[in-house]
Amino acid sequence: MALASRISVPRRTIDASAGVAARHVTQEGSMADTTTAERTGDGQPTLKRVMGPGLLLLFIVGDVLGTGIYALTGQVAAEVGGVVWLPFLVAFLVALVTAFSYLELVTKYPQAAGAALYTHKAFGVHFLTFIVAFAVMSSGITSASTAARAFSANFASVFELDLGDGIGITLIGLAFMTLVALVNHRGVGESVKANVVLTCVELTGLLIVIGVGVWALGGGDGDFSRVTEFDTGDRSVVGGVIAATGLAFFAMVGFEDSVNMAEECKEPRRIFPRVLLAGLVATGVIYVLVSISAIALVPADRLSEGDTPLLQVVEAGAPGFPIGLFGVITMFAVANSALINMLMASRLVYGLSRERVLPPLLGRVSARRRTPTTAILFTTALAFGLITFVGAVPALGGTTALLLLLVFTVVNIAVLVLRRDHVDADHFRTPTFLPVVGALACGYLATPFAGRPAEQYRIAGILLAIGVVLWLVTVLVNRRTGAQTPSFDPQNLSGDRPSGPRN
């Protein structure tokens, strides 16, 4: 997701490894040697440039892989039938076009702030910058809530609990989100130590599904003729594919987080284009192969039942495989997504509060743990509400995609606006027609004409309305108390954060 998935916390020195490895935190005044480090304009040390092409590629692939493919394959199949792979392919192409816009912007402005920075530079409207930032934060919460629901469904399946879709699943989701909040409160360092391992677990699970499909093909099992069958119900073929693409897009988000690693990359202007494109292509191929394997082994009507589609695929294609083990893999995969997204959301709320565009209460930091306690409580409360009153994976996943499609539309337009801003260094320049296509495609997929359910607009609207109300309250309080409100600078939202799956 775009902006500031990297948010300022008390000053830290970052020792990044694999883009997702544990970060060793050093407080100001510690043994860290900053006397010879490069420094920013305000005298602070710059982030250490440790990521080469290989580490950046691992980060991008790990960031895109996540809850989407594990939880939504069945719902995509419900929209289009056997050609479940097609919406994932179209979503990949839309993401690829938008990635070209990000490439121009990140090589032009190799700073860790993402979509909010680009919006601010292009339009200079503080409120618009805030809305983009809050939309990114909200998409993190809806994504984490999707993961909580998927975790609950897989937990019930692994332990053979007959909970249906009722209160039992909701309670497991709430308990899971409580655990995420406790880990979040404990601190970033503790939260990210297992990140590389969990990313490998996610990838292993998807490779198992692909392997099961290849095994079935070699053994004459499965029905690969289903991969060309359309079943779009009352919709036309095009309408069904577009509606499914709007949902499948949730699986492709995460690539935009890589722009927030720009300040920690070696020669970002040189390596970013080929590495980002390679990472996107790799994940796109994995998703298409997984969806083909899924539909070849499980008919679309069965695949769309419940929130554990890939568990059904492994069970059908490899009955001897320990299904419980695959269920645990899925649980770890979606748990990783939830943790990273809630870390991002809480730190972004903290950063917005520090910039005095959200109430100061949300910027309070635990004296003992040095973590943003009230921001964690605030974002967890929003997640509790989504899990309790929405719950359904398609609604939450679709809302995540909706919010980010709106952000991507703004970013694609910002590329064209910022063509008038010339920088001294050479940078990647995307063909002009691509941002135009990207803005039109993302904008269209965010409209009701793309078959997007009204429920997703209600959820997104409520979340953004909460942000606007908090913004207005903060402005009124600042005026009444005579507090000096600093100029809202999105670069102050950037800082260190853990890296991991975005969706």
C-alpha positions in Angstrom: 0.0 0.0 0.0 1.4 3.2 -0.8 2.1 5.8 1.7 3.7 5.5 4.7 3.6 2.1 5.6 6.7 3.4 7.3 5.9 5.7 10.2 8.1 7.6 12.5 8.6 6.3 16.0 11.3 7.4 18.5 14.6 7.7 16.7 16.1 4.5 15.7 19.1 3.3 13.8 18.1 0.6 11.3 20.1 -2.5 10.5 18.0 -3.9 7.7 18.5 -7.4 6.4 16.5 -9.0 3.6 14.2 -6.1 3.8 12.1 -8.1 6.3 14.7 -9.3 8.8 14.8 -8.2 12.4 15.7 -4.6 13.0 18.0 -3.8 15.9 16.8 -0.7 17.6 19.2 1.9 19.1 18.0 4.9 21.1 19.5 8.4 20.7 22.6 8.8 22.7 23.4 5.1 22.5 26.6 3.4 21.3 25.5 3.9 17.6 28.1 5.8 15.7 26.5 8.6 13.8 29.4 10.9 13.6 30.4 9.7 10.2 27.0 8.9 8.8 25.3 10.8 6.1 22.9 13.4 7.5 19.6 14.9 6.3 18.9 18.6 6.0 17.8 18.8 9.7 21.0 17.2 10.9 19.6 13.7 11.6 21.4 10.6 10.3 20.0 9.2 7.1 18.8 5.6 6.9 21.5 3.0 6.2 21.6 1.9 2.6 21.9 -1.9 2.9 19.4 -3.4 0.4 20.7 -4.6 -2.9 18.7 -6.1 -5.8 18.3 -9.5 -4.1 17.1 -8.2 -0.8 14.7 -5.8 -2.5 13.3 -8.6 -4.6 12.6 -10.7 -1.5 10.9 -7.7 0.2 8.6 -7.1 -2.8 7.6 -10.7 -3.3 7.0 -11.2 0.4 5.0 -8.0 0.6 2.6 -8.9 -2.2 2.0 -12.5 -1.1 -0.6 -12.6 1.7 -4.2 -13.1 2.7 -5.7 -12.3 -0.7 -4.9 -15.5 -2.6 -5.4 -17.7 0.5 -8.8 -16.3 1.4 -10.4 -14.9 -1.8 -9.8 -17.5 -4.5 -13.2 -19.1 -3.9 -15.0 -15.8 -4.0 -13.4 -14.9 -7.3 -14.5 -18.3 -8.6 -18.0 -17.5 -7.5 -18.0 -14.5 -9.8 -16.5 -16.0 -13.0 -16.6 -19.8 -12.7 -13.6 -21.8 -14.0 -11.7 -18.9 -15.4 -10.8 -17.9 -11.9 -7.2 -17.2 -13.1 -8.4 -14.5 -15.5 -9.4 -11.8 -12.8 -6.0 -12.4 -11.1 -4.3 -11.9 -14.4 -6.2 -8.7 -15.2 -5.6 -7.4 -11.6 -1.9 -8.1 -12.2 -1.9 -6.1 -15.4 -3.6 -3.1 -13.7 -1.1 -3.3 -10.8 1.7 -3.5 -13.3 0.6 -0.3 -15.1 0.3 1.5 -11.7 3.8 0.1 -10.7 5.3 2.1 -13.7 3.9 5.3 -12.1 5.4 4.4 -8.8 8.7 3.7 -10.5 8.9 7.2 -12.0 8.0 8.7 -8.6 10.3 6.7 -6.5 13.3 7.2 -8.7 12.5 10.9 -9.0 11.9 11.3 -5.2 13.8 8.4 -3.5 12.4 9.2 -0.1 10.5 7.0 2.3 7.0 8.5 2.4 5.0 7.0 -0.6 1.7 8.1 -1.8 1.1 11.0 0.6 4.4 12.6 -0.4 3.5 12.3 -4.1 0.1 13.7 -3.5 1.5 16.6 -1.4 4.1 17.4 -4.0 1.6 17.3 -6.9 -1.4 19.1 -5.4 -0.1 20.8 -2.2 -3.5 20.5 -0.5 -3.1 19.4 3.1 -6.6 17.9 3.4 -6.1 15.8 0.3 -2.8 14.6 1.6 -4.5 13.7 4.9 -7.3 11.8 3.2 -4.8 9.8 1.2 -2.8 9.0 4.3 -6.0 8.0 6.2 -7.2 5.9 3.3 -3.9 4.0 3.4 -4.3 3.5 7.2 -7.9 2.4 6.8 -6.9 -0.1 4.1 -4.4 -1.6 6.6 -7.2 -2.1 9.1 -9.6 -3.7 6.6 -6.8 -5.9 5.4 -6.0 -7.1 8.9 -9.7 -7.7 9.6 -9.9 -9.8 6.5 -6.9 -11.8 7.7 -8.5 -12.2 11.2 -11.6 -13.7 9.5 -9.5 -16.0 7.4 -7.5 -17.1 10.4 -10.7 -17.9 12.3 -12.0 -20.0 9.5 -8.8 -22.0 9.1 -8.5 -22.4 12.9 -12.0 -23.9 13.0 -11.1 -26.2 10.1 -7.8 -27.4 11.6 -9.3 -28.2 15.0 -12.5 -29.5 13.4 -14.8 -27.0 15.2 -18.3 -26.8 13.8 -18.8 -23.1 14.2 -20.4 -22.1 10.9 -20.4 -18.4 10.2 -21.7 -17.3 13.6 -20.6 -15.9 16.9 -17.9 -18.6 17.3 -15.9 -17.4 14.3 -16.3 -13.8 15.3 -15.0 -14.5 18.8 -11.9 -16.3 17.5 -11.3 -13.3 15.2 -11.6 -10.9 18.1 -9.3 -13.0 20.2 -6.8 -13.2 17.4 -6.9 -9.4 16.9 -6.3 -8.9 20.7 -3.2 -11.1 20.4 -2.0 -9.0 17.5 -2.6 -5.8 19.5 -0.5 -7.2 22.4 2.4 -8.1 20.1 2.1 -4.7 18.5 2.3 -3.0 21.9 5.3 -5.0 22.9 7.3 -3.4 20.1 8.5 -3.4 16.5 11.7 -5.3 17.2 9.8 -8.3 18.7 7.2 -8.1 16.0 9.5 -8.5 13.0 12.0 -11.1 14.1 9.9 -13.9 12.6 9.0 -12.0 9.5 11.3 -13.7 7.0 10.3 -17.1 8.3 6.6 -16.3 8.0 7.1 -14.9 4.5 8.8 -18.2 3.5 5.8 -20.1 5.1 3.4 -18.1 2.9 5.4 -18.9 -0.2 5.7 -22.6 0.8 1.9 -22.9 1.1 1.4 -21.5 -2.4 4.1 -23.7 -3.9 2.4 -26.7 -2.2 -0.9 -25.9 -4.0 1.0 -25.5 -7.3 2.8 -28.8 -6.7 -0.5 -30.6 -5.9 -1.9 -29.3 -9.2 1.1 -30.6 -11.2 0.9 -33.9 -9.4 -2.8 -34.2 -10.2 -2.1 -33.4 -13.9 0.7 -36.0 -14.1 -1.6 -38.6 -12.5 -4.6 -37.9 -14.6 -6.6 -36.5 -11.8 -8.5 -33.3 -11.8 -10.3 -31.6 -14.7 -8.2 -29.0 -16.3 -10.9 -28.3 -18.9 -12.6 -26.2 -16.3 -10.0 -23.5 -16.6 -11.8 -22.2 -19.7 -15.4 -22.3 -18.4 -17.2 -19.0 -17.7 -20.0 -18.8 -15.2 -20.9 -15.2 -14.5 -24.5 -15.7 -13.5 -26.7 -12.8 -14.4 -23.8 -10.6 -15.5 -22.2 -10.6 -18.9 -18.8 -12.2 -19.3 -17.1 -8.8 -19.3 -19.1 -7.6 -16.3 -18.4 -10.8 -14.4 -14.6 -10.6 -15.0 -14.5 -6.9 -14.1 -16.4 -7.5 -10.8 -14.1 -10.4 -10.0 -11.0 -8.3 -10.8 -12.1 -5.6 -8.3 -12.0 -8.4 -5.7 -8.9 -10.1 -6.9 -7.0 -6.8 -6.9 -6.8 -7.2 -3.1 -4.2 -10.0 -3.7 -2.0 -7.8 -5.8 -1.5 -4.9 -3.4 1.7 -4.6 -1.4 4.1 -3.7 -4.3 3.6 0.0 -3.5 5.1 -0.5 -0.1 8.5 -1.0 -1.7 8.8 2.7 -2.4 9.1 3.2 1.3 12.4 1.3 1.3 14.0 3.8 -1.2 16.1 5.4 1.5 17.5 2.0 2.5 18.4 0.8 -1.0 21.7 1.0 -2.7 21.4 3.0 -5.9 17.5 3.1 -5.8 17.3 5.0 -9.1 19.2 2.2 -10.9 17.9 -1.0 -9.3 14.2 -0.2 -8.5 12.7 -0.5 -12.1 14.0 -4.0 -12.9 13.5 -5.4 -9.4 10.0 -4.1 -8.8 8.9 -5.4 -12.2 10.6 -8.8 -11.6 8.9 -9.1 -8.2 5.4 -8.3 -9.6 5.8 -10.7 -12.5 6.9 -13.5 -10.1 3.9 -13.0 -7.8 1.6 -12.7 -10.8 2.8 -16.0 -12.2 2.4 -17.7 -8.8 -1.2 -16.4 -8.4 -2.2 -17.6 -11.9 -0.7 -21.1 -11.3 -2.3 -21.4 -7.9 -5.8 -20.4 -9.3 -5.4 -22.8 -12.2 -4.5 -25.6 -9.8 -7.4 -24.7 -7.6 -10.1 -24.8 -10.2 -8.7 -28.0 -11.9 -9.1 -29.9 -8.6 -12.2 -28.3 -7.1 -15.3 -27.1 -9.0 -16.1 -23.4 -8.8 -19.3 -24.0 -6.8 -17.5 -26.0 -4.1 -14.4 -23.7 -4.2 -16.6 -20.7 -3.4 -18.0 -22.3 -0.2 -16.5 -21.0 3.0 -13.3 -19.1 3.7 -10.7 -21.9 3.3 -10.6 -22.5 -0.5 -6.9 -23.6 -0.8 -7.4 -26.1 2.1 -10.1 -27.8 -0.1 -7.7 -27.8 -3.0 -4.9 -29.7 -1.1 -7.5 -32.1 0.4 -8.9 -32.9 -3.0 -5.5 -33.2 -4.9 -3.4 -34.9 -2.2 -5.6 -36.7 0.3 -2.5 -38.2 2.0 -1.1 -34.7 2.7 -1.5 -33.7 6.3 -4.3 -31.2 5.9 -3.8 -29.9 9.4 -0.3 -28.9 8.5 -1.5 -26.9 5.5 -4.1 -25.3 7.7 -1.5 -24.2 10.1 0.6 -22.8 7.2 -2.4 -20.8 6.1 -3.0 -19.5 9.6 0.6 -18.3 9.9 0.4 -16.7 6.5 -2.7 -14.6 7.3 -1.5 -13.9 10.8 1.6 -12.3 9.3 -0.5 -10.1 7.1 -2.6 -9.0 10.1 0.3 -8.1 12.3 2.2 -6.1 9.7 -0.9 -4.2 8.6 -1.9 -3.3 12.2 1.7 -2.2 12.9 1.5 0.1 9.9 -1.9 1.5 10.7 -1.1 2.3 14.4 2.2 4.0 13.4 0.5 6.0 10.8 -2.1 7.2 13.3 0.7 8.1 15.6 2.5 10.1 12.9 -0.7 12.0 11.9 -1.2 12.8 15.6 2.4 14.1 15.9 1.7 16.3 12.9 -1.3 17.7 14.8 -3.9 16.7 12.2 -5.3 14.0 14.5 -6.0 14.5 18.3 -2.8 14.6 20.4 -4.2 11.8 22.6 -3.5 9.4 19.7 0.2 10.3 19.8 0.8 9.1 23.3 3.7 6.7 23.7 4.1 4.0 26.4 7.0 5.1 28.6 8.0 1.5 29.2 7.6 -0.1 25.8 8.1 3.0 23.7 5.2 2.1 21.5 2.2 4.3 20.5 -0.4 2.8 23.0 -3.4 4.9 22.2 -2.9 4.6 18.5 -2.8 0.8 18.9 -6.0 0.9 20.9 -7.7 3.1 18.4 -6.8 1.0 15.3 -7.6 -2.2 17.2 -11.1 -0.8 18.2 -11.8 -0.1 14.5 -10.7 -3.6 13.6 -13.0 -5.0 16.3 -15.9 -3.1 14.8 -15.2 -4.5 11.3 -14.8 -8.1 12.5 -18.0 -7.9 14.6 -20.3 -6.0 12.3 -19.0 -6.8 8.9 -17.0 -10.1 9.2 -17.4 -11.3 5.6 -14.0 -11.8 3.8 -15.3 -10.5 0.4 -16.7 -7.3 2.0 -13.5 -6.5 3.9 -11.1 -7.6 1.1 -13.1 -5.7 -1.4 -13.0 -2.5 0.8 -9.2 -2.8 1.0 -9.0 -3.0 -2.8 -11.5 0.0 -3.1 -9.4 2.2 -0.8 -6.2 1.4 -2.5 -7.7 1.8 -6.0 -8.7 5.3 -5.0 -5.1 6.0 -3.8 -3.6 4.5 -7.0 -5.9 6.7 -9.1 -4.5 9.8 -7.3 -0.9 8.5 -7.7 -1.3 7.9 -11.4 -2.6 11.5 -11.9 0.2 12.8 -9.7 2.8 11.4 -12.1 1.5 13.5 -14.9 1.2 16.6 -12.7 4.7 16.2 -11.4 6.2 16.1 -15.0 6.5 19.9 -14.5 8.8 19.4 -11.5 12.3 18.8 -12.9 15.0 17.2 -10.7 18.7 17.2 -11.4 19.3 13.4 -11.2 18.4 11.0 -13.9 15.3 8.9 -13.1 12.9 6.4 -14.7 10.3 7.9 -16.9 7.2 5.8 -17.7 5.5 6.2 -21.1 2.8 8.9 -20.7 0.0 6.7 -21.8 0.6 4.2 -18.9 -0.4 6.7 -16.1 -3.4 7.7 -18.1 -4.4 4.0 -18.5 -3.6 3.4 -14.9 -5.8 6.3 -13.6 -8.7 5.3 -15.8 -8.5 1.6 -14.9 -8.1 2.1 -11.2 -10.7 4.8 -11.2 -13.2 2.6 -13.1 -12.6 -0.4 -10.8 -13.3 1.8 -7.8 -16.8 2.8 -9.2 -20.1 1.0 -8.9 -20.0 0.4 -12.7 -17.4 -2.3 -12.0 -20.0 -4.3 -10.1 -18.6 -3.3 -6.7 -21.2 -3.9 -3.9 -22.6 -0.9 -2.1 -21.5 -2.4 1.3 -17.9 -1.7 0.4 -18.6 2.0 -0.1 -20.4 2.1 3.2 -17.5 0.6 5.0 -14.9 2.8 3.3 -17.2 5.9 3.8 -17.6 5.2 7.5 -13.8 4.8 8.0 -13.0 8.0 6.1 -15.7 9.9 7.8 -14.1 9.0 11.2 -10.9 10.4 9.9 -12.6 13.6 8.7 -14.4 14.1 12.1 -11.1 13.6 13.9 -9.4 16.1 11.6 -12.1 18.7 12.2 -12.1 18.2 16.0 -8.3 18.6 16.0 -8.5 21.8 13.9 -11.1 23.3 16.2 -9.2 22.3 19.3 -6.0 23.8 17.9 -7.7 27.1 17.1 -9.5 27.3 20.5 -6.3 26.6 22.5 -4.2 28.7 20.3 -1.9 25.8 19.6 0.4 26.4 16.6 -0.3 23.8 14.0 2.8 23.0 12.0 2.7 22.7 8.2 1.6 19.2 7.4 4.6 17.6 5.9 4.1 13.9 4.9 7.9 13.3 5.0 7.5 13.5 8.8 5.3 10.4 8.6 8.1 8.3 7.3 10.5 6.4 9.5 11.2 2.8 10.4 8.7 0.1 10.3 8.7 -3.7 9.8 8.4 -5.0 6.4 6.0 -7.8 5.4 2.9 -8.7 3.5 0.6 -5.9 2.8 -2.5 -7.7 1.8 
